[in-house]
Amino acid sequence: MSSTFGSFTTVRLGIYAAQKGLDVTGNNITNINTTGYTRQRLDQVSLVTSAADRTYSPYKTRIGQGVLTTGVSQLRDPGLDLSYRNATSDVGAADAKLAGLQDIAQILDEVGKGDGEQDDGVLLNQMNDLRDLISQAMTNGIDTYNGLIRTSASSLCTLFNAAANSLQEKVDKYEDRLSDQVDTINNILTNLRDLNVAIRSADIRGDEALELRDQRNLLLDELSQYVEIDVQYSMEDVGAGLMVEKLSVSLGTVPGHYHTLVDGEYAGTISVDYGNNYDVTLNPLVNSAGIYLDPNVDPDNPTGMVLLDNDLYGAFQSTREMLTEEGEYASIADMDPTKGDPQANVKRGIPYYQKALDSLARTFAEAMNKINTEDVNGAALDPAKGAGALFSNSSNGDDTTDITAANISVSKSWAEDKVSVVASTLTGTDDPSGDTSNLARFLAAFDLDHAFDPKDIQNDAEGAVYNGTFEDMLLRIQSTLAEDEMNTTAVLTNYTITANEVYMDRDSVMGVDLNDEATSLMTYQKAYTAACRLMTVLEEALDSLINGTIV
């Protein structure tokens, strides 16, 4: 009799398990289009009692007493999560870098290739226009062409100024973008902390909090686009022997050297020091500068830290590099791995293109000024013949020091006709009318190789001197940008393919598949029907046992 009545408990548990299985399957199906939803599974174990009967027969067969549902779990693979988040960090880094290069290209393409009708670009075309006017002055006389040459030179300066101003506007844009990313990252860290607290409370209550875990995983995926992260799960003792899950998130760029972003109920915050132009090459123990992490993850150790280039990766770092990387203009300090970036001399952001244009503008101005103030032997030319500086660092004076693309201008003396283009280097009776030997020097300057030394722009720069014409230098700037764009595009394509493949692999595990759920529906429905049928059979058997034996 006890065995027969015990079977009713077995059937009841089977019906309950089948019903819960149908509920879980239905929940999966209805959430098939829910962003971030992780496929759920009903966890079951066989119920077997281990207690011995008061009277035990060796001929008695022991079997299980049914099924117990122990909870609902998610189907996730931590390894695939790690691979996917690493892949999204790669995509985020390459995508942000390419976006920055394309922004720079919008400026330098206009300076370089132009709109199709000006294949040489507006800047090079203006240089060629200036050159043509000097050539015509050799034939028709400098008195007629001095004003035209000055107007052309002024237009050239304006183009330099416009390009430099446009690059500075990009700096301002990327400052705002970096600030926005800091706010986004900090919001994610705060939300992760709050979800950790909510999940911890749910674990204490015995609630799986699967939906909260889905939200947390979505935030981790989003965070991995901005910075490379390492996610760790551990068990925390909350007292009375109760263990609950604890999630920690660290910067995972350098193995074994992690900076904690989130540690259970605590979260750090990131900030930017704009006062030092994001320069983290200074010794952080002496003068902290750049991007900071204020941990707030340990009340006993609230000291912040500087995040160096080696500590960051992803879209956040690429945005930062658009504001900091100088390429050949980088210094030894910039390449110090303990304070800077060992690859700084081969990474190029907006500062590189600003300084490259500065180098072109300064070298051009210095060459033109030297020809108009000194002869081939270095002797000073006669001011009475108009000798003097043609270009200066301001239209309000004749100062020729520290000329850049942003400030290059026709000198005040040239603009007021106190200085003119000197046509001849001859003096006294040796100066025949119509001599154009100095104009020839101007023309030759456009074809001569000049030394574009990074140290002229950045005195501690470690880059090599480039020798070439003005046109060569301009084309070098353009080709460097084009090569960086091409390489970054190829890298982004490869990273995107890899990320998509990993995403599909992960989705095959955690995503809802209608075919699998349809199979589960049929399985649980048949189990439910069979359990109900078993209940009927047991009822009929019990009825026969009770009523069929009455005399």
C-alpha positions in Angstrom: 0.0 0.0 0.0 2.8 2.5 0.9 4.5 1.9 -2.4 1.3 2.5 -4.3 0.6 5.7 -2.4 4.2 6.8 -2.9 3.8 6.5 -6.6 1.2 9.3 -6.5 3.9 11.6 -5.1 6.2 10.5 -7.9 3.5 11.3 -10.5 2.7 14.6 -8.8 6.4 15.7 -9.0 6.5 14.6 -12.6 3.5 16.7 -13.5 4.9 19.7 -11.7 8.3 19.3 -13.4 6.7 18.9 -16.9 4.5 22.0 -16.2 7.6 24.0 -15.1 9.4 22.8 -18.2 6.6 24.1 -20.4 6.7 27.4 -18.5 10.4 27.8 -19.1 10.1 26.8 -22.8 7.3 29.3 -23.2 9.4 32.0 -21.6 12.3 31.3 -24.0 10.0 31.5 -27.0 8.4 34.7 -26.0 11.8 36.3 -25.4 13.3 35.2 -28.7 13.6 38.8 -29.8 14.5 40.3 -26.4 17.9 41.9 -26.6 20.4 40.3 -24.3 18.1 37.5 -23.3 19.9 34.3 -22.4 18.2 30.9 -23.0 17.0 29.4 -19.8 16.9 25.7 -18.7 14.9 23.9 -16.0 17.3 22.1 -13.7 16.1 18.8 -12.4 17.5 16.0 -10.2 16.2 12.5 -9.4 14.6 12.2 -5.9 16.1 9.2 -4.0 15.5 8.8 -0.3 18.4 7.2 1.6 16.7 6.5 4.9 16.3 2.8 5.8 12.9 1.3 6.6 12.2 0.2 10.2 11.7 -3.3 8.8 13.8 -4.0 5.7 13.5 -7.0 3.4 16.5 -8.0 1.3 14.0 -8.8 -1.5 12.7 -5.3 -1.6 13.7 -3.2 -4.7 14.5 0.4 -4.1 13.8 2.9 -6.9 13.7 6.7 -7.1 10.7 8.6 -5.8 10.4 11.0 -8.8 12.0 14.3 -9.9 12.8 17.5 -8.1 13.1 20.9 -9.9 16.1 22.6 -8.3 15.8 25.9 -10.2 16.2 27.6 -13.5 19.6 28.4 -14.9 21.0 30.2 -18.0 22.9 28.6 -20.8 26.1 30.7 -21.1 29.7 29.8 -21.9 32.1 32.0 -19.9 34.8 31.2 -22.5 32.7 32.4 -25.3 31.8 35.5 -23.3 35.5 36.2 -22.8 36.3 35.7 -26.5 33.4 37.9 -27.6 34.3 40.7 -25.3 37.9 40.6 -26.4 36.7 40.7 -30.0 34.5 43.7 -29.4 37.4 45.5 -27.8 39.4 44.9 -31.0 36.5 46.2 -33.1 35.9 49.2 -30.9 39.6 50.2 -31.0 39.9 49.8 -34.8 36.5 51.4 -35.5 37.3 54.5 -33.4 40.7 54.9 -34.9 39.3 54.6 -38.4 36.7 57.2 -37.6 39.4 59.6 -36.4 41.5 59.1 -39.5 38.5 59.7 -41.7 37.8 62.9 -39.9 41.4 64.0 -40.5 41.1 62.9 -44.2 38.1 65.3 -44.6 40.6 68.1 -44.0 43.8 66.8 -45.7 41.9 65.5 -48.7 40.8 69.0 -49.4 44.3 70.2 -48.8 45.6 67.3 -50.9 43.5 65.7 -53.6 40.8 68.4 -53.8 37.4 68.1 -55.6 38.5 66.4 -58.8 39.0 69.6 -60.7 42.0 70.3 -58.6 43.7 67.0 -58.5 46.9 68.3 -56.9 44.9 69.8 -54.0 44.2 73.4 -53.1 47.4 73.9 -51.1 49.7 72.4 -53.7 47.9 74.3 -56.4 48.4 77.6 -54.5 52.1 76.8 -54.2 52.3 76.2 -57.9 50.4 79.4 -58.5 53.0 81.3 -56.4 55.8 79.5 -58.3 54.2 80.5 -61.7 54.0 84.1 -60.7 57.7 84.2 -59.7 58.5 82.6 -63.1 56.5 85.3 -64.9 58.2 88.0 -62.8 61.5 86.8 -64.2 60.3 87.6 -67.7 58.1 90.7 -67.1 59.8 92.4 -64.1 59.3 92.2 -60.4 57.7 95.6 -60.1 54.6 94.4 -62.0 54.3 91.1 -60.1 55.3 91.9 -56.5 51.7 92.6 -55.6 50.4 89.5 -57.4 53.1 87.3 -55.7 52.1 88.8 -52.3 48.4 88.1 -52.9 49.2 84.5 -53.9 51.4 84.1 -50.8 48.7 85.5 -48.6 46.2 83.0 -50.1 48.7 80.2 -49.4 49.0 81.3 -45.8 45.2 81.4 -45.5 45.1 77.8 -46.7 47.6 76.8 -44.1 45.7 78.6 -41.4 42.4 77.0 -42.5 43.8 73.5 -42.4 45.4 74.1 -39.0 42.1 75.6 -37.6 40.2 72.6 -39.0 42.5 70.2 -37.3 42.1 72.2 -34.0 38.4 71.9 -34.4 38.8 68.2 -34.6 40.8 68.3 -31.3 37.9 70.1 -29.7 35.5 67.5 -31.1 37.5 64.6 -29.8 37.8 66.3 -26.4 34.0 66.3 -26.3 34.0 62.7 -27.5 36.4 61.6 -24.9 34.4 63.3 -22.2 31.2 61.6 -23.5 33.0 58.2 -23.4 34.1 58.9 -19.8 30.5 59.6 -18.8 29.3 56.5 -20.6 31.9 54.2 -19.0 31.2 55.7 -15.5 27.5 55.2 -16.0 28.1 51.5 -17.0 30.3 51.0 -13.9 27.7 52.5 -11.7 24.9 50.4 -13.2 27.1 47.2 -12.9 27.6 48.0 -9.2 23.9 48.5 -8.7 23.1 45.3 -10.5 25.7 43.5 -8.3 23.9 44.7 -5.2 20.5 43.7 -6.6 21.7 40.2 -7.6 23.5 39.7 -4.3 20.2 40.5 -2.5 18.3 38.1 -4.8 20.9 35.3 -4.1 20.4 35.8 -0.4 16.6 35.4 -0.9 17.2 32.3 -3.1 16.1 34.0 -6.3 18.1 33.3 -9.4 17.6 36.9 -10.7 18.2 35.7 -14.3 16.8 38.9 -15.9 19.1 41.0 -13.8 22.1 38.9 -14.9 21.0 39.4 -18.5 21.1 43.2 -17.9 24.5 42.9 -16.4 25.9 40.8 -19.3 24.6 43.4 -21.7 26.4 46.1 -19.8 29.6 44.0 -19.8 29.3 43.6 -23.6 28.9 47.4 -24.0 31.8 48.2 -21.6 34.1 45.9 -23.6 33.7 48.1 -26.7 35.3 51.0 -24.8 38.0 49.2 -22.7 39.3 45.7 -22.6 38.0 44.0 -19.5 38.6 40.9 -17.5 35.5 39.5 -15.7 35.9 37.3 -12.6 33.2 35.4 -10.7 33.8 34.3 -7.2 31.8 33.2 -4.2 31.4 35.5 -1.2 30.5 34.4 2.3 27.7 36.7 3.6 27.4 34.9 7.0 25.9 31.8 8.5 27.7 29.7 5.8 25.7 31.3 3.0 27.7 31.8 -0.2 26.6 34.2 -2.9 28.1 35.1 -6.3 30.4 38.1 -6.5 31.4 39.7 -9.8 34.6 41.8 -10.3 35.6 43.7 -13.4 39.2 44.8 -14.1 41.1 46.4 -17.0 42.5 43.3 -18.7 45.1 44.9 -21.0 48.2 43.7 -19.2 48.0 40.2 -17.8 48.8 40.1 -14.1 48.5 43.9 -13.8 44.9 44.6 -13.4 43.2 47.8 -12.3 39.9 47.0 -10.7 36.8 48.8 -12.1 34.1 47.0 -10.2 34.4 44.8 -7.1 31.1 43.5 -6.0 29.3 46.4 -4.3 32.0 49.0 -5.2 32.7 50.7 -8.5 35.5 53.0 -9.7 35.2 56.2 -11.7 37.3 57.5 -14.6 38.2 61.1 -15.1 40.3 63.2 -17.5 42.8 65.9 -16.6 42.6 68.3 -19.5 45.2 70.6 -18.1 48.1 68.5 -19.4 46.6 67.7 -22.8 46.2 64.1 -21.7 49.9 63.7 -21.5 50.7 60.8 -19.2 54.4 60.7 -19.8 55.0 62.6 -16.6 55.9 60.5 -13.6 52.6 59.9 -11.9 54.4 59.9 -8.5 55.6 63.4 -9.1 52.9 65.1 -11.1 49.8 63.1 -12.0 48.4 63.9 -15.4 46.1 62.4 -18.0 43.4 59.9 -17.4 42.7 58.7 -13.9 41.0 55.8 -12.2 39.5 56.6 -8.8 38.9 53.0 -7.6 36.3 53.4 -4.8 36.5 49.6 -4.7 38.2 49.4 -1.3 37.2 51.9 1.4 40.6 51.3 3.0 42.5 52.2 -0.2 40.9 55.1 -1.9 44.0 56.4 -3.7 43.5 57.0 -7.4 45.9 56.1 -10.1 47.0 57.3 -13.6 45.9 55.0 -16.4 48.8 54.8 -18.9 48.6 53.8 -22.5 49.5 50.3 -21.7 46.5 50.1 -19.3 43.9 50.9 -21.9 42.5 49.5 -25.1 39.3 49.7 -27.1 37.4 52.7 -28.4 38.3 54.8 -25.4 42.0 54.4 -26.0 41.7 55.0 -29.7 39.9 58.3 -29.0 42.6 59.2 -26.5 45.3 58.4 -29.1 43.6 60.7 -31.6 44.4 63.5 -29.1 47.9 62.5 -28.1 49.9 60.4 -30.6 52.6 62.4 -32.4 54.3 59.8 -34.6 57.8 60.9 -35.5 57.4 63.9 -33.3 57.2 61.7 -30.1 60.0 62.0 -27.5 61.9 59.4 -25.6 59.7 60.1 -22.6 56.6 59.5 -24.8 58.0 56.0 -25.5 58.9 55.1 -22.0 56.8 52.0 -21.2 56.6 52.8 -17.5 55.0 56.2 -18.2 54.0 56.3 -21.9 53.6 54.2 -25.0 56.5 52.2 -26.5 54.8 52.4 -29.9 54.3 56.2 -29.7 56.7 56.9 -32.5 54.6 54.9 -35.0 51.1 56.0 -33.9 49.7 59.1 -35.4 46.8 61.1 -34.2 45.7 64.7 -34.8 48.9 66.1 -33.2 51.1 64.3 -35.8 49.2 65.9 -38.7 49.2 69.3 -37.0 53.0 69.2 -36.5 53.6 67.8 -39.9 51.8 70.8 -41.4 53.7 73.1 -39.0 56.9 71.6 -40.3 55.9 72.2 -43.9 54.8 75.8 -43.2 57.8 76.7 -41.1 60.4 75.2 -43.6 58.7 76.9 -46.5 58.6 80.3 -44.7 62.2 80.0 -43.5 63.4 79.1 -47.1 61.6 82.0 -48.6 62.7 84.4 -45.9 66.3 83.3 -46.2 66.4 83.8 -50.0 64.9 87.3 -49.5 67.4 88.4 -46.8 70.7 86.6 -47.7 72.7 85.8 -50.8 74.1 82.4 -51.6 77.1 83.1 -49.3 75.0 84.1 -46.4 75.7 87.8 -46.8 72.8 90.2 -46.0 70.9 91.6 -49.0 70.3 95.3 -49.3 67.1 96.5 -47.5 67.1 99.4 -49.9 66.2 96.8 -52.6 63.3 95.5 -50.5 65.2 92.8 -48.7 63.4 91.5 -45.6 61.2 88.8 -44.2 58.3 87.9 -46.4 56.6 85.6 -43.9 56.1 86.0 -40.2 54.1 84.5 -37.3 51.5 87.2 -37.4 50.2 89.8 -39.9 50.8 92.4 -37.2 54.6 92.1 -37.2 57.7 90.7 -38.8 58.6 88.1 -36.2 59.8 85.0 -38.0 60.2 82.7 -34.9 58.0 79.8 -34.2 56.0 79.9 -37.5 53.3 77.3 -37.7 50.5 76.4 -40.1 48.1 78.1 -37.7 50.0 81.5 -37.6 51.9 81.7 -40.9 51.2 85.1 -42.5 52.6 87.6 -44.9 54.8 89.9 -42.9 53.5 93.3 -42.0 56.4 95.0 -43.8 55.7 93.1 -47.0 52.0 93.9 -46.7 52.9 97.6 -46.4 55.3 97.5 -49.3 58.3 98.2 -47.0 59.6 94.8 -48.1 59.3 93.3 -51.6 60.5 90.2 -53.4 64.2 90.8 -54.2 64.9 90.1 -57.8 68.7 90.4 -57.9 71.5 89.5 -55.5 74.0 91.7 -57.4 75.1 95.1 -55.9 76.6 98.3 -57.1 77.8 98.5 -60.7 77.5 94.7 -61.0 73.7 95.0 -60.7 72.5 95.3 -64.3 68.9 96.3 -65.0 66.7 93.2 -65.3 68.9 90.8 -63.4 66.7 88.0 -61.9 69.3 85.9 -60.2 67.5 86.0 -56.9 64.1 85.1 -58.5 65.9 82.1 -59.9 66.8 81.1 -56.4 63.1 81.3 -55.4 62.2 79.0 -58.3 64.9 76.6 -57.4 63.7 76.4 -53.8 60.5 74.7 -55.0 62.6 71.9 -56.6 65.3 71.5 -54.0 65.2 69.0 -51.2 64.8 70.6 -47.8 65.4 69.0 -44.3 62.1 68.6 -42.5 63.5 67.9 -39.0 60.9 67.0 -36.3 63.2 68.7 -33.7 62.5 72.0 -35.4 58.9 71.6 -34.2 59.3 69.5 -31.1 62.8 69.9 -29.7 62.8 66.5 -27.9 61.4 64.6 -30.9 63.1 61.4 -31.8 61.9 61.0 -35.4 64.3 61.0 -38.4 64.8 64.0 -40.6 62.9 63.8 -43.9 64.5 65.3 -47.0 62.4 66.3 -49.9 60.7 69.2 -51.7 57.7 71.1 -50.4 55.5 69.0 -52.7 57.2 65.8 -51.4 56.5 66.7 -47.8 52.8 67.4 -48.6 52.4 64.2 -50.4 54.2 62.4 -47.6 51.6 63.7 -45.1 48.8 62.6 -47.4 50.2 59.2 -48.2 50.9 58.5 -44.5 47.3 59.2 -43.7 46.1 57.1 -46.7 48.3 54.2 -45.5 47.0 54.5 -42.0 43.4 54.5 -43.2 44.0 51.5 -45.5 45.8 49.4 -42.8 43.1 50.3 -40.2 40.3 49.4 -42.6 41.9 46.0 -43.2 42.4 45.4 -39.5 38.8 46.5 -38.7 37.5 44.1 -41.4 39.4 41.2 -39.9 38.3 42.1 -36.4 34.7 42.4 -37.4 34.7 39.0 -39.1 36.2 37.4 -36.0 33.7 39.2 -33.7 30.8 38.1 -35.9 32.0 34.5 -35.8 32.4 34.5 -32.1 29.0 36.1 -31.7 27.4 33.4 -33.7 29.2 30.7 -31.7 28.0 32.4 -28.5 24.5 32.9 -29.8 24.3 29.2 -30.7 24.7 28.5 -27.0 22.8 31.3 -25.2 20.4 32.3 -27.9 16.9 30.9 -28.3 16.4 28.5 -31.2 12.9 27.8 -32.3 13.7 24.2 -33.4 15.2 23.4 -30.0 12.3 25.0 -28.1 9.8 23.2 -30.3 11.5 19.9 -29.4 11.4 20.9 -25.7 7.7 21.7 -26.0 6.9 18.3 -27.4 9.1 16.6 -24.8 7.5 18.3 -21.8 4.0 18.0 -23.3 4.5 14.3 -23.7 6.0 14.0 -20.2 3.0 15.9 -18.8 0.5 13.7 -20.7 2.3 10.5 -19.7 2.4 11.6 -16.0 -1.3 12.3 -16.1 -1.9 8.9 -17.7 0.2 7.3 -15.0 -1.9 9.1 -12.4 -5.0 7.5 -14.0 -3.5 4.1 -14.1 -2.5 4.3 -10.4 -6.0 5.4 -9.5 -7.5 2.5 -11.4 -5.0 0.1 -9.7 -5.8 1.5 -6.3 -9.5 1.3 -6.9 -9.2 -2.4 -7.9 -7.0 -3.0 -4.9 -9.4 -1.5 -2.5 -12.8 -2.2 -4.0 -11.9 -5.4 -5.7 -10.9 -7.2 -2.5 -14.0 -6.4 -0.4 -16.1 -9.6 0.2 
